[in-house]
Amino acid sequence: MAHRQGWTRADHDRTFRLQHWDYDIDHIDGYDHDIGAVLIRDATSVGEEELTATLEAWDLRPEQFLYPWHTDDPQ
């Protein structure tokens, strides 16, 4: 049924870009949220298995992630 509705299977070799930023609390509101921001770590993962391994290495679990409108992330 999903195929008839135009859905396609996910690309198993999809690339994921992960970035962990630390923002200056004094600049978090408004348009200049990136002033004083520090990139803590950056990684690229190919495929969901590598993504899961990277998240585990960073001590994160997928269920910790929220939709952007449910967070304080200024991006």
BAMAR-930718 format. One record per residue: residue number from 1; x, y, z of N, C-alpha, C, O in turn. Coordinates in pm, whole numbers, plus 50000, padded with zeros to 5 digits. Layout:
rec pos->NUM&n_x->X&n_y->Y&n_z->Z&ca_x->X&ca_y->Y&ca_z->Z&c_x->X&c_y->Y&c_z->Z&o_x->X&o_y->Y&o_z->Z
...
! end
This chain:
rec pos->1&n_x->50081&n_y->49882&n_z->50000&ca_x->50000&ca_y->50000&ca_z->50000&c_x->50086&c_y->50127&c_z->50000&o_x->50057&o_y->50221&o_z->49926
rec pos->2&n_x->50191&n_y->50130&n_z->50080&ca_x->50277&ca_y->50248&ca_z->50086&c_x->50338&c_y->50276&c_z->49950&o_x->50350&o_y->50392&o_z->49909
rec pos->3&n_x->50378&n_y->50171&n_z->49878&ca_x->50437&ca_y->50189&ca_z->49746&c_x->50337&c_y->50255&c_z->49651&o_x->50375&o_y->50340&o_z->49570
rec pos->4&n_x->50212&n_y->50216&n_z->49659&ca_x->50108&ca_y->50276&ca_z->49573&c_x->50086&c_y->50423&c_z->49605&o_x->50039&o_y->50498&o_z->49520
rec pos->5&n_x->50118&n_y->50464&n_z->49726&ca_x->50100&ca_y->50603&ca_z->49766&c_x->50225&c_y->50687&c_z->49739&o_x->50230&o_y->50804&o_z->49775
rec pos->6&n_x->50325&n_y->50627&n_z->49675&ca_x->50445&ca_y->50702&ca_z->49637&c_x->50559&c_y->50696&c_z->49737&o_x->50662&o_y->50760&o_z->49716
rec pos->7&n_x->50544&n_y->50620&n_z->49844&ca_x->50652&ca_y->50607&ca_z->49942&c_x->50762&c_y->50518&c_z->49885&o_x->50735&o_y->50422&o_z->49813
rec pos->8&n_x->50885&n_y->50551&n_z->49916&ca_x->50998&ca_y->50469&ca_z->49874&c_x->51076&c_y->50423&c_z->49996&o_x->51068&o_y->50484&o_z->50103
rec pos->9&n_x->51149&n_y->50317&n_z->49978&ca_x->51230&ca_y->50264&ca_z->50088&c_x->51345&c_y->50359&c_z->50118&o_x->51403&o_y->50417&o_z->50027
rec pos->10&n_x->51376&n_y->50374&n_z->50244&ca_x->51486&ca_y->50462&ca_z->50286&c_x->51618&c_y->50414&c_z->50228&o_x->51640&o_y->50293&o_z->50213
rec pos->11&n_x->51705&n_y->50505&n_z->50196&ca_x->51839&ca_y->50473&ca_z->50148&c_x->51923&c_y->50426&c_z->50266&o_x->51947&o_y->50503&o_z->50359
rec pos->12&n_x->51966&n_y->50302&n_z->50265&ca_x->52041&ca_y->50246&ca_z->50377&c_x->52181&c_y->50307&c_z->50391&o_x->52243&o_y->50295&o_z->50496
rec pos->13&n_x->52229&n_y->50373&n_z->50286&ca_x->52361&ca_y->50438&ca_z->50290&c_x->52347&c_y->50590&c_z->50302&o_x->52438&o_y->50664&o_z->50263
rec pos->14&n_x->52235&n_y->50635&n_z->50355&ca_x->52213&ca_y->50778&ca_z->50374&c_x->52319&c_y->50833&c_z->50469&o_x->52361&o_y->50766&o_z->50563
rec pos->15&n_x->52363&n_y->50956&n_z->50442&ca_x->52463&ca_y->51021&ca_z->50525&c_x->52396&c_y->51113&c_z->50627&o_x->52305&o_y->51188&o_z->50593
rec pos->16&n_x->52442&n_y->51106&n_z->50751&ca_x->52390&ca_y->51189&ca_z->50860&c_x->52502&c_y->51278&c_z->50911&o_x->52614&o_y->51232&o_z->50932
rec pos->17&n_x->52472&n_y->51406&n_z->50931&ca_x->52570&ca_y->51501&ca_z->50985&c_x->52526&c_y->51535&c_z->51127&o_x->52414&o_y->51579&o_z->51149
rec pos->18&n_x->52615&n_y->51514&n_z->51222&ca_x->52587&ca_y->51541&ca_z->51362&c_x->52678&c_y->51652&c_z->51412&o_x->52798&o_y->51650&o_z->51389
rec pos->19&n_x->52619&n_y->51750&n_z->51479&ca_x->52696&ca_y->51857&ca_z->51538&c_x->52643&c_y->51886&c_z->51678&o_x->52523&o_y->51892&o_z->51701
rec pos->20&n_x->52736&n_y->51904&n_z->51770&ca_x->52703&ca_y->51940&ca_z->51907&c_x->52756&c_y->52080&c_z->51930&o_x->52877&o_y->52102&o_z->51929
rec pos->21&n_x->52666&n_y->52175&n_z->51952&ca_x->52702&ca_y->52315&ca_z->51973&c_x->52670&c_y->52357&c_z->52115&o_x->52574&o_y->52309&o_z->52175
rec pos->22&n_x->52751&n_y->52445&n_z->52169&ca_x->52726&ca_y->52508&ca_z->52298&c_x->52706&c_y->52657&c_z->52272&o_x->52793&o_y->52724&o_z->52215
rec pos->23&n_x->52589&n_y->52709&n_z->52313&ca_x->52554&ca_y->52849&ca_z->52286&c_x->52570&c_y->52935&c_z->52410&o_x->52549&o_y->52889&o_z->52522
rec pos->24&n_x->52609&n_y->53058&n_z->52389&ca_x->52619&ca_y->53157&ca_z->52496&c_x->52478&c_y->53198&c_z->52537&o_x->52402&o_y->53247&o_z->52453
rec pos->25&n_x->52442&n_y->53179&n_z->52662&ca_x->52307&ca_y->53208&ca_z->52710&c_x->52266&c_y->53353&c_z->52686&o_x->52147&o_y->53381&o_z->52670
rec pos->26&n_x->52362&n_y->53444&n_z->52684&ca_x->52330&ca_y->53586&ca_z->52663&c_x->52288&c_y->53616&c_z->52520&o_x->52231&o_y->53722&o_z->52493
rec pos->27&n_x->52315&n_y->53523&n_z->52426&ca_x->52282&ca_y->53546&ca_z->52286&c_x->52180&c_y->53446&c_z->52232&o_x->52151&o_y->53447&o_z->52112
rec pos->28&n_x->52125&n_y->53362&n_z->52316&ca_x->52038&ca_y->53255&ca_z->52269&c_x->51907&c_y->53308&c_z->52209&o_x->51854&o_y->53247&o_z->52116
rec pos->29&n_x->51855&n_y->53418&n_z->52260&ca_x->51733&ca_y->53478&ca_z->52205&c_x->51769&c_y->53573&c_z->52093&o_x->51871&o_y->53643&o_z->52101
rec pos->30&n_x->51689&n_y->53578&n_z->51992&ca_x->51711&ca_y->53672&ca_z->51884&c_x->51786&c_y->53612&c_z->51766&o_x->51802&o_y->53490&o_z->51756
rec pos->31&n_x->51830&n_y->53700&n_z->51678&ca_x->51891&ca_y->53656&ca_z->51553&c_x->52040&c_y->53629&c_z->51563&o_x->52097&o_y->53564&o_z->51475
rec pos->32&n_x->52105&n_y->53675&n_z->51668&ca_x->52249&ca_y->53659&ca_z->51682&c_x->52286&c_y->53545&c_z->51776&o_x->52383&o_y->53556&o_z->51852
rec pos->33&n_x->52209&n_y->53437&n_z->51772&ca_x->52232&ca_y->53325&ca_z->51865&c_x->52367&c_y->53258&c_z->51846&o_x->52416&o_y->53191&o_z->51936
rec pos->34&n_x->52428&n_y->53276&n_z->51729&ca_x->52555&ca_y->53208&ca_z->51704&c_x->52677&c_y->53285&c_z->51755&o_x->52789&o_y->53233&o_z->51750
rec pos->35&n_x->52658&n_y->53407&n_z->51805&ca_x->52771&ca_y->53480&ca_z->51864&c_x->52815&c_y->53407&c_z->51991&o_x->52735&o_y->53383&o_z->52081
rec pos->36&n_x->52940&n_y->53373&n_z->51996&ca_x->52993&ca_y->53302&ca_z->52112&c_x->52966&c_y->53152&c_z->52112&o_x->53006&o_y->53082&o_z->52205
rec pos->37&n_x->52899&n_y->53102&n_z->52008&ca_x->52872&ca_y->52957&ca_z->52001&c_x->53002&c_y->52882&c_z->51976&o_x->53090&o_y->52928&o_z->51903
rec pos->38&n_x->53012&n_y->52764&n_z->52038&ca_x->53133&ca_y->52682&ca_z->52025&c_x->53092&c_y->52544&c_z->51975&o_x->53005&o_y->52479&o_z->52033
rec pos->39&n_x->53156&n_y->52500&n_z->51867&ca_x->53132&ca_y->52366&ca_z->51817&c_x->53208&c_y->52268&c_z->51906&o_x->53331&o_y->52270&o_z->51911
rec pos->40&n_x->53134&n_y->52183&n_z->51975&ca_x->53194&ca_y->52087&ca_z->52068&c_x->53246&c_y->51964&c_z->51994&o_x->53359&o_y->51920&o_z->52016
rec pos->41&n_x->53162&n_y->51910&n_z->51907&ca_x->53204&ca_y->51795&ca_z->51827&c_x->53121&c_y->51788&c_z->51700&o_x->53011&o_y->51841&o_z->51692
rec pos->42&n_x->53178&n_y->51719&n_z->51600&ca_x->53120&ca_y->51713&ca_z->51467&c_x->53149&c_y->51574&c_z->51411&o_x->53261&o_y->51525&o_z->51422
rec pos->43&n_x->53050&n_y->51512&n_z->51351&ca_x->53072&ca_y->51378&ca_z->51294&c_x->52979&c_y->51358&c_z->51175&o_x->52872&o_y->51417&o_z->51167
rec pos->44&n_x->53023&n_y->51273&n_z->51084&ca_x->52941&ca_y->51230&ca_z->50972&c_x->52930&c_y->51079&c_z->50981&o_x->53030&o_y->51009&o_z->50997
rec pos->45&n_x->52807&n_y->51029&n_z->50972&ca_x->52782&ca_y->50885&ca_z->50978&c_x->52715&c_y->50840&c_z->50850&o_x->52626&o_y->50909&o_z->50799
rec pos->46&n_x->52757&n_y->50726&n_z->50797&ca_x->52696&ca_y->50670&ca_z->50678&c_x->52611&c_y->50551&c_z->50719&o_x->52664&o_y->50451&o_z->50769
rec pos->47&n_x->52482&n_y->50560&n_z->50701&ca_x->52390&ca_y->50453&ca_z->50736&c_x->52344&c_y->50462&c_z->50881&o_x->52410&o_y->50523&o_z->50966
rec pos->48&n_x->52231&n_y->50400&n_z->50907&ca_x->52171&ca_y->50408&ca_z->51040&c_x->52253&c_y->50334&c_z->51145&o_x->52255&o_y->50375&o_z->51261
rec pos->49&n_x->52321&n_y->50227&n_z->51105&ca_x->52404&ca_y->50153&ca_z->51202&c_x->52518&c_y->50240&c_z->51253&o_x->52546&o_y->50242&o_z->51373
rec pos->50&n_x->52585&n_y->50312&n_z->51163&ca_x->52694&ca_y->50401&ca_z->51204&c_x->52640&c_y->50520&c_z->51283&o_x->52704&o_y->50567&o_z->51377
rec pos->51&n_x->52522&n_y->50568&n_z->51244&ca_x->52457&ca_y->50676&ca_z->51319&c_x->52430&c_y->50633&c_z->51462&o_x->52459&o_y->50707&o_z->51556
rec pos->52&n_x->52376&n_y->50515&n_z->51479&ca_x->52348&ca_y->50463&ca_z->51612&c_x->52476&c_y->50449&c_z->51693&o_x->52478&o_y->50481&o_z->51812
rec pos->53&n_x->52583&n_y->50401&n_z->51631&ca_x->52711&ca_y->50386&ca_z->51701&c_x->52766&c_y->50522&c_z->51744&o_x->52821&o_y->50536&o_z->51854
rec pos->54&n_x->52752&n_y->50623&n_z->51658&ca_x->52799&ca_y->50757&ca_z->51693&c_x->52719&c_y->50814&c_z->51809&o_x->52776&o_y->50872&o_z->51901
rec pos->55&n_x->52587&n_y->50798&n_z->51804&ca_x->52503&ca_y->50846&ca_z->51914&c_x->52540&c_y->50778&c_z->52044&o_x->52547&o_y->50843&o_z->52148
rec pos->56&n_x->52564&n_y->50647&n_z->52040&ca_x->52604&ca_y->50575&ca_z->52161&c_x->52739&c_y->50625&c_z->52212&o_x->52757&o_y->50638&o_z->52333
rec pos->57&n_x->52833&n_y->50653&n_z->52122&ca_x->52964&ca_y->50704&ca_z->52163&c_x->52951&c_y->50842&c_z->52229&o_x->53030&o_y->50877&o_z->52316
rec pos->58&n_x->52851&n_y->50919&n_z->52188&ca_x->52826&ca_y->51051&ca_z->52246&c_x->52733&c_y->51040&c_z->52367&o_x->52692&o_y->51142&o_z->52423
rec pos->59&n_x->52699&n_y->50919&n_z->52407&ca_x->52610&ca_y->50893&ca_z->52521&c_x->52471&c_y->50954&c_z->52500&o_x->52414&o_y->51014&o_z->52590
rec pos->60&n_x->52420&n_y->50938&n_z->52377&ca_x->52286&ca_y->50987&ca_z->52342&c_x->52199&c_y->50872&c_z->52294&o_x->52249&o_y->50771&o_z->52244
rec pos->61&n_x->52069&n_y->50888&n_z->52312&ca_x->51971&ca_y->50791&ca_z->52264&c_x->51871&c_y->50862&c_z->52174&o_x->51835&o_y->50977&o_z->52202
rec pos->62&n_x->51825&n_y->50798&n_z->52068&ca_x->51732&ca_y->50864&ca_z->51976&c_x->51609&c_y->50923&c_z->52044&o_x->51559&o_y->51027&o_z->52001
rec pos->63&n_x->51560&n_y->50860&n_z->52148&ca_x->51439&ca_y->50910&ca_z->52215&c_x->51463&c_y->51042&c_z->52290&o_x->51367&o_y->51106&o_z->52334
rec pos->64&n_x->51589&n_y->51082&n_z->52306&ca_x->51619&ca_y->51210&ca_z->52370&c_x->51594&c_y->51328&c_z->52276&o_x->51582&o_y->51441&o_z->52321
rec pos->65&n_x->51587&n_y->51301&n_z->52146&ca_x->51571&ca_y->51409&ca_z->52049&c_x->51425&c_y->51447&c_z->52035&o_x->51336&o_y->51362&o_z->52030
rec pos->66&n_x->51402&n_y->51578&n_z->52030&ca_x->51269&ca_y->51632&ca_z->52016&c_x->51258&c_y->51709&c_z->51885&o_x->51359&o_y->51740&o_z->51821
rec pos->67&n_x->51136&n_y->51738&n_z->51845&ca_x->51117&ca_y->51826&ca_z->51731&c_x->51173&c_y->51964&c_z->51766&o_x->51166&o_y->52005&o_z->51882
rec pos->68&n_x->51229&n_y->52036&n_z->51668&ca_x->51289&ca_y->52167&ca_z->51698&c_x->51195&c_y->52263&c_z->51772&o_x->51241&o_y->52341&o_z->51856
rec pos->69&n_x->51067&n_y->52258&n_z->51742&ca_x->50974&ca_y->52351&ca_z->51807&c_x->50944&c_y->52312&c_z->51952&o_x->50872&o_y->52384&o_z->52021
rec pos->70&n_x->50998&n_y->52200&n_z->51997&ca_x->50983&ca_y->52159&ca_z->52138&c_x->51113&c_y->52178&c_z->52214&o_x->51127&o_y->52126&o_z->52324
rec pos->71&n_x->51209&n_y->52251&n_z->52157&ca_x->51338&ca_y->52272&ca_z->52222&c_x->51372&c_y->52420&c_z->52227&o_x->51298&o_y->52504&o_z->52175
rec pos->72&n_x->51483&n_y->52450&n_z->52291&ca_x->51535&ca_y->52587&ca_z->52296&c_x->51642&c_y->52610&c_z->52192&o_x->51706&o_y->52716&o_z->52192
rec pos->73&n_x->51665&n_y->52512&n_z->52103&ca_x->51766&ca_y->52526&ca_z->51998&c_x->51728&c_y->52642&c_z->51906&o_x->51619&o_y->52641&o_z->51849
rec pos->74&n_x->51815&n_y->52740&n_z->51891&ca_x->51781&ca_y->52857&ca_z->51810&c_x->51785&c_y->52831&c_z->51660&o_x->51738&o_y->52914&o_z->51583
rec pos->75&n_x->51839&n_y->52719&n_z->51619&ca_x->51854&ca_y->52694&ca_z->51476&c_x->51723&c_y->52670&c_z->51412&o_x->51716&o_y->52647&o_z->51291
! end
